[in-house]
Amino acid sequence: MDSNISDSNPFAHPSPLPYRLPPFDRIRTGHYREAFSAGMRAQRAEIDAIKAAGAPTFENTIEALERSGELLERVSSVFFNLAASDCDADIQQLESQLAPELAAHADAIALDAGLFARVQALHERRDGLGLAPEALQLLVRHHAQLLRSGARLTEDAKERLKALNERISVLVTQFRQNVLKATTEGAVAVSQEAQLAGLSSEHVGAAARAAAARGLPGWLITLQNTTSQPALAQLQDRALRERIYRASVNRCLGGGADNTGVLVTLVKLRAERALLLGYPSHAAYELADESAGTPAAVRRMLMQLAPAALARVREDARALQDLADEHARQSGSTPFRLEPWDWPFYAERLRQARYDFAAAEVAPYFELDHVLREGVFHAARELYGLEFRERRDLPVYHPDVRIFEVFDAGEPLALFLADYFARDTKQGGAWMSNFVRQARLLELKPVVVNNLNIPKPEAGAPVLLTFEEVTTLFHEFGHALHGMCSDVRYPLLSGTNVPRDFVEYPSQFNEMWARDPSVLARCARHHASGEPMPAALLQRVLAAQTFNQGYAITEYLAAALLDQAWHETPAGQLPAPGEVAAFEQRVLAAHGLDFAPVPPRYHSAYFSHIFAGGYAACYYAYIWSEVLARDTGDWFNRHGGLTRANGARLRSTVLSRGRSADPGSMFRDFRGREPQVGPLLGYRGLA
């Protein structure tokens, strides 16, 4: 414990709870400020002790670095998890205050000449130190991180870098908070229930409860983080669909949550920082530490996929326009040109026509708890021998959160937290995070959390999922497995601490089990009767998974190329805040992706992945990782599928290893060759 933190502060000591689960029932907002301040002071003292430790050795320098900052890590892991999943005005205010302080603290360590001299001395003689492979990898990573953080800059350049990092941290926080504010305020109020025709009774009820929670009459359609909104696929009222779509795309454009000035300034500062560090652009800086290596490699890969996606999306657009025209003739309404708010609706009608089922027929067979236990957990049990037991005796940060203890061959392995429901205090989307990272050096077992944003039904009603939500459940659990199966010595190399274009690999691979017939036979059962989904319906559901993939890849490619454009454009050529939309249009047109009915998955003003989520210049990572994932799935299909032997191979070569080896070599260890794109095109139905 640091002497400058009160003994009663729940962060003062390691948690006494199993797996060092944070004592959520004792943590109050007032505890964070004291713990952060004490944690930064303690880590600075630890760094000073490292510098004073005599001649540098691996143990007194590199391992000591890994041991430093435990108090700061304890408070940070809780605070930033809750800032994303259970935030309030006090948390936001404190987050804004802490952002520059934490940036300055990180710079004080990364730019410390004395510390770098010790790491550099060890790095120069690394081959003669007799280090184990994981220890050598750790030394190389620490050295690379210090170099990338500016350790070799002049003192004047370091001062400028510190100022840039501080300002960038403030803007990132501001961007994230603006998106949360605008997404909450952008919810669309509906006064007449007839306007909700097409929505399921569960979603109508959720809209009523959302309105009541804010003290509003009628119904409220809340927004998700993406451009297109789930309700657009079901709502028959075209005017309401347009209102929802425009509410989505107009987020953070003007008003008190305007992000256009924030993002332009942020991109300019990132570009300046990259030049200061010796890179031509922020994209070049980021990608130098990723598997892709260069912006040119990213563009080549993205544009490999574009022709097939665009050909499919234009073909589908013609079919959807025909369907919309026929609908207008039958209803006696005025024909219209297909717009972005129409695509999801008519795509759902076309899917029903081609595959002969409606989403409402499928949802009763996918009840959340049953899918979790008999689908997600079952696949993990078959592949990796894991068992899951719910714990109701441990504290949680919100009543919706559930905790499961995970056992491996009967031995305690991890805690898994499931936080699946949407709420106004939670950012949109789905993600995995850590409360505790696995590390044998510190005797830590993992505590991981999955977050989704499923609308919560009324008390006692079943939680019925769309097939897309089922897939997301498996996806995020793939990240959780990556964290829980980690078996490394050092925190820096643990679990999901891998390149962003590798971190999505285990999660996207795990999606394949949502389509596996043996898994579906267990988890696709009617919530009331327990009857399995009829075989014919199941086959149609699976066949439909390649439907609309032209749209899915096109909207993704558009967003990924916008990301690259923002972070490759020189600072002097970036647009003014009022020209953000025009900049987007020029980028999309230059790549042949300016197809009006299919907007980017994210427009820039609410593109949190790249401006507030750690994916700057790296949004391409999802499709890059999916190449690995689908190639791995192809191997599984050729070798017997869901077997313990296959799972053991993937676990030993990839899931357990974190970044203890080069990610590319880990894939080759598993697959026996370089990845190939063919299985991805086949999985998406674009071969």
C-alpha positions, -999 to 999 in steps of 0.1 A, spaced: 0 0 0 12 36 -8 16 56 24 -4 85 8 -36 66 3 -60 60 32 -62 25 44 -100 25 40 -98 32 3 -108 -1 -15 -79 4 -40 -53 7 -13 -47 -31 -11 -51 -59 -36 -87 -71 -35 -93 -99 -10 -120 -114 -33 -115 -145 -54 -93 -137 -85 -88 -102 -70 -122 -92 -84 -126 -55 -76 -148 -50 -45 -175 -31 -64 -198 -29 -34 -172 -8 -15 -161 14 -44 -175 50 -45 -167 77 -70 -148 96 -44 -122 68 -41 -109 72 -76 -92 106 -73 -71 96 -43 -62 62 -57 -51 76 -91 -29 103 -74 -14 77 -51 -9 52 -79 10 77 -101 32 88 -71 39 51 -63 49 42 -98 72 72 -102 89 61 -70 92 26 -84 108 40 -116 133 60 -95 142 28 -76 148 10 -109 172 37 -120 190 35 -87 194 -3 -87 230 -5 -99 241 -21 -131 211 -30 -152 199 -66 -153 168 -82 -167 154 -87 -132 162 -53 -118 150 -34 -149 126 -52 -171 109 -74 -146 109 -45 -122 91 -25 -148 65 -52 -151 60 -51 -114 56 -14 -112 22 5 -112 1 -22 -95 -20 4 -76 -24 25 -107 -35 -6 -127 -60 -16 -100 -78 17 -101 -75 23 -138 -90 -11 -147 -121 -4 -127 -125 33 -136 -121 30 -173 -143 -1 -176 -171 17 -157 -166 49 -177 -176 28 -207 -203 6 -192 -219 25 -162 -210 62 -166 -225 92 -149 -217 130 -149 -192 127 -120 -173 99 -138 -172 120 -170 -159 151 -151 -132 131 -134 -123 114 -167 -118 148 -183 -96 159 -153 -75 127 -153 -68 125 -191 -40 151 -192 -26 139 -158 -23 103 -170 -8 114 -203 18 134 -185 25 105 -161 30 80 -190 53 105 -207 74 110 -176 82 73 -177 85 68 -214 107 98 -219 129 92 -188 165 92 -202 179 72 -173 153 45 -176 158 43 -214 196 40 -209 191 9 -188 167 -7 -213 189 2 -242 220 -13 -225 201 -46 -220 187 -45 -256 222 -41 -271 234 -73 -254 201 -92 -255 215 -121 -274 241 -127 -247 218 -125 -217 206 -162 -219 170 -152 -217 141 -176 -223 121 -167 -255 93 -150 -236 117 -129 -216 136 -119 -247 103 -109 -263 95 -88 -233 128 -70 -235 123 -63 -272 88 -50 -266 98 -27 -239 126 -13 -260 103 -9 -290 76 9 -270 101 34 -255 115 41 -290 79 46 -303 72 69 -274 101 92 -282 128 81 -259 155 93 -284 141 127 -291 160 159 -281 148 176 -249 130 203 -269 113 177 -290 103 158 -258 87 189 -244 66 193 -276 57 157 -276 44 159 -240 23 189 -249 9 170 -279 1 139 -259 -17 159 -232 -38 177 -257 -46 145 -277 -57 128 -245 -81 156 -237 -96 155 -272 -100 117 -272 -119 120 -239 -140 149 -253 -148 129 -284 -160 98 -265 -181 118 -241 -197 138 -270 -207 105 -287 -223 92 -256 -242 125 -251 -253 128 -287 -263 91 -289 -284 94 -258 -300 127 -268 -305 115 -304 -331 89 -294 -362 93 -315 -395 99 -297 -427 83 -311 -461 94 -300 -484 69 -318 -480 31 -314 -493 26 -350 -460 41 -362 -442 12 -347 -459 -14 -369 -434 -41 -378 -415 -41 -346 -419 -71 -324 -439 -68 -292 -406 -72 -272 -391 -42 -290 -422 -21 -287 -422 -28 -249 -385 -19 -247 -392 14 -265 -420 22 -240 -397 14 -211 -370 36 -226 -394 65 -228 -407 59 -192 -371 58 -179 -366 93 -191 -400 105 -179 -414 108 -215 -447 98 -229 -451 73 -257 -421 53 -270 -384 60 -276 -362 44 -302 -326 46 -288 -296 47 -310 -268 22 -314 -233 32 -323 -234 23 -360 -248 44 -388 -276 19 -397 -300 11 -368 -316 -23 -360 -351 -9 -361 -348 1 -398 -351 -35 -408 -386 -39 -393 -404 -5 -392 -430 -2 -419 -434 36 -415 -409 50 -440 -410 85 -425 -401 71 -391 -373 51 -407 -359 83 -422 -361 102 -389 -342 74 -371 -315 73 -399 -311 111 -399 -309 111 -361 -281 86 -364 -260 103 -391 -264 138 -376 -249 128 -342 -221 151 -332 -227 175 -361 -232 209 -344 -247 217 -310 -232 210 -276 -218 176 -287 -202 188 -320 -172 166 -328 -161 180 -362 -137 205 -347 -126 179 -321 -117 153 -347 -100 177 -371 -78 191 -344 -71 156 -331 -60 143 -365 -38 173 -370 -21 168 -337 -16 131 -344 0 140 -378 24 164 -361 33 138 -335 40 112 -361 64 136 -379 81 144 -346 87 107 -341 101 102 -376 71 89 -395 54 105 -426 19 101 -412 0 88 -382 -10 58 -402 26 49 -410 34 53 -372 6 30 -361 10 4 -388 48 0 -382 38 -19 -350 10 -39 -366 11 -71 -387 2 -51 -418 33 -30 -416 24 -2 -440 -5 19 -452 1 6 -487 -3 -30 -475 -36 -21 -459 -50 -4 -490 -40 -33 -512 -59 -57 -489 -90 -35 -486 -91 -30 -524 -88 -67 -530 -122 -71 -514 -138 -41 -530 -146 -54 -565 -165 -85 -553 -184 -65 -526 -193 -37 -550 -205 -61 -577 -227 -78 -552 -241 -47 -536 -251 -32 -569 -268 -64 -579 -286 -64 -546 -296 -28 -550 -314 -35 -582 -333 -63 -566 -342 -41 -536 -353 -13 -559 -376 -37 -578 -390 -49 -545 -397 -13 -533 -413 -4 -567 -436 -35 -564 -445 -25 -528 -454 10 -540 -476 -3 -568 -494 -27 -545 -500 0 -518 -509 27 -543 -481 50 -530 -457 71 -549 -426 52 -561 -393 64 -546 -356 59 -551 -340 35 -526 -324 54 -498 -301 43 -469 -331 41 -445 -349 18 -470 -321 -7 -476 -324 -26 -442 -362 -28 -445 -363 -41 -481 -332 -63 -475 -352 -80 -447 -382 -84 -471 -359 -99 -498 -343 -122 -473 -377 -134 -462 -387 -140 -499 -355 -159 -507 -351 -179 -476 -387 -181 -464 -385 -170 -428 -390 -138 -408 -367 -127 -379 -397 -131 -356 -398 -168 -364 -362 -173 -353 -359 -152 -321 -381 -175 -299 -354 -202 -304 -326 -180 -292 -332 -172 -255 -301 -155 -241 -294 -177 -211 -299 -209 -230 -277 -197 -259 -250 -187 -234 -250 -220 -215 -258 -245 -243 -241 -226 -271 -213 -203 -261 -202 -223 -230 -208 -256 -246 -185 -249 -275 -158 -237 -251 -163 -269 -231 -160 -291 -261 -129 -273 -275 -110 -264 -244 -124 -285 -216 -137 -254 -197 -165 -255 -172 -186 -225 -160 -204 -221 -127 -224 -190 -119 -214 -171 -87 -241 -151 -70 -220 -144 -39 -197 -118 -55 -203 -81 -58 -211 -65 -92 -211 -29 -104 -246 -31 -118 -275 -54 -111 -276 -66 -147 -241 -81 -145 -236 -118 -140 -204 -136 -128 -192 -170 -138 -162 -189 -124 -143 -208 -151 -126 -241 -144 -100 -258 -165 -97 -296 -158 -113 -289 -124 -88 -261 -116 -98 -225 -111 -89 -205 -143 -107 -172 -144 -138 -151 -137 -161 -141 -166 -185 -112 -162 -214 -109 -185 -229 -74 -190 -254 -78 -218 -281 -51 -216 -283 -16 -230 -287 14 -207 -282 51 -211 -250 51 -190 -233 26 -213 -216 33 -246 -229 16 -277 -216 -15 -294 -201 -47 -279 -167 -52 -264 -145 -73 -241 -122 -58 -214 -102 -69 -185 -105 -61 -148 -75 -83 -140 -49 -95 -166 -33 -129 -163 4 -128 -153 23 -156 -136 49 -130 -124 23 -113 -103 3 -145 -95 -27 -130 -113 -56 -150 -129 -78 -132 -154 -110 -114 -147 -126 -105 -180 -159 -89 -190 -181 -90 -221 -204 -61 -229 -233 -61 -254 -262 -37 -259 -293 -60 -260 -326 -42 -253 -337 -54 -219 -373 -68 -218 -397 -63 -190 -392 -82 -158 -400 -119 -162 -400 -118 -200 -376 -140 -220 -346 -123 -236 -349 -133 -272 -320 -127 -296 -317 -121 -333 -292 -144 -350 -269 -114 -354 -269 -109 -316 -262 -146 -312 -232 -142 -335 -220 -111 -315 -223 -132 -283 -199 -158 -297 -176 -130 -311 -171 -112 -278 -167 -145 -260 -138 -153 -284 -121 -122 -270 -129 -134 -235 -113 -168 -243 -82 -151 -255 -79 -133 -221 -90 -163 -200 -67 -189 -217 -37 -166 -215 -8 -184 -199 22 -161 -199 46 -148 -172 45 -110 -180 16 -86 -180 28 -67 -211 25 -99 -231 -8 -111 -216 -40 -122 -234 -53 -96 -258 -22 -74 -256 -15 -81 -292 -16 -61 -324 -50 -48 -333 -49 -66 -366 -44 -99 -346 -66 -93 -316 -98 -98 -336 -86 -131 -349 -98 -153 -319 -131 -135 -317 -140 -138 -353 -129 -174 -354 -152 -181 -324 -182 -168 -345 -181 -199 -366 -196 -220 -338 -228 -199 -340 -233 -216 -374 -222 -251 -363 -250 -276 -366 -239 -295 -335 -239 -263 -314 -272 -251 -328 -288 -284 -321 -282 -277 -284 -288 -239 -282 -315 -232 -308 -345 -244 -288 -379 -227 -283 -378 -207 -250 -413 -220 -240 -415 -255 -253 -379 -265 -254 -384 -279 -289 -355 -277 -312 -357 -253 -341 -372 -272 -371 -345 -285 -393 -359 -268 -424 -360 -234 -407 -325 -239 -393 -312 -247 -428 -328 -216 -442 -313 -195 -413 -278 -208 -421 -282 -204 -458 -292 -168 -453 -259 -159 -435 -243 -151 -469 -272 -128 -478 -265 -90 -479 -228 -95 -475 -221 -71 -503 -237 -44 -481 -218 -56 -450 -184 -55 -466 -190 -23 -485 -201 -3 -454 -171 -17 -436 -146 -9 -464 -160 26 -466 -153 32 -429 -119 15 -430 -108 37 -460 -121 69 -442 -99 59 -413 -68 55 -435 -75 88 -453 -79 108 -421 -46 94 -407 -26 95 -440 -35 130 -451 -8 156 -442 -19 182 -416 -19 210 -441 -43 192 -464 -69 183 -438 -104 199 -441 -118 226 -419 -145 214 -394 -172 225 -417 -158 204 -446 -158 170 -428 -187 157 -449 -171 169 -482 -138 152 -472 -157 120 -466 -174 122 -500 -141 128 -518 -125 98 -501 -153 75 -509 -156 87 -545 -118 82 -550 -122 45 -541 -155 39 -559 -174 35 -527 -197 66 -530 -228 45 -534 -256 65 -517 -278 36 -505 -249 21 -486 -233 46 -462 -201 40 -442 -206 19 -411 -195 50 -392 -194 86 -402 -164 105 -388 -182 125 -361 -193 94 -342 -165 70 -354 -154 62 -318 -132 33 -328 -107 56 -345 -111 88 -326 -116 75 -291 -112 37 -291 -76 29 -299 -82 19 -335 -67 50 -352 -55 39 -386 -64 4 -376 -100 -1 -383 -89 -23 -412 -79 -48 -385 -113 -65 -384 -111 -77 -420 -73 -84 -418 -80 -106 -387 -110 -122 -404 -87 -136 -431 -68 -155 -403 -101 -165 -386 -118 -179 -417 -86 -197 -427 -85 -212 -392 -121 -222 -395 -114 -239 -428 -87 -260 -410 -112 -269 -383 -137 -280 -408 -111 -302 -426 -100 -318 -393 -132 -328 -376 -146 -295 -363 -155 -291 -326 -131 -315 -310 -109 -313 -279 -78 -321 -300 -85 -292 -324 -91 -268 -295 -60 -279 -278 -40 -271 -309 -54 -236 -312 -51 -230 -275 -14 -240 -274 -3 -222 -305 -25 -190 -302 -49 -185 -273 -25 -191 -244 4 -172 -258 -6 -136 -257 22 -117 -274 49 -140 -261 59 -146 -297 55 -128 -330 18 -130 -340 25 -140 -375 46 -170 -363 18 -180 -340 -6 -183 -369 19 -202 -389 26 -226 -360 -12 -233 -360 -19 -234 -397 14 -245 -411 15 -218 -438 7 -181 -445 -30 -171 -444 -51 -172 -475 -81 -150 -484 -102 -177 -501 -119 -191 -470 -130 -155 -461 -147 -150 -495 -164 -184 -492 -176 -177 -457 -191 -144 -469 -206 -159 -500 -184 -138 -523 -162 -165 -537 
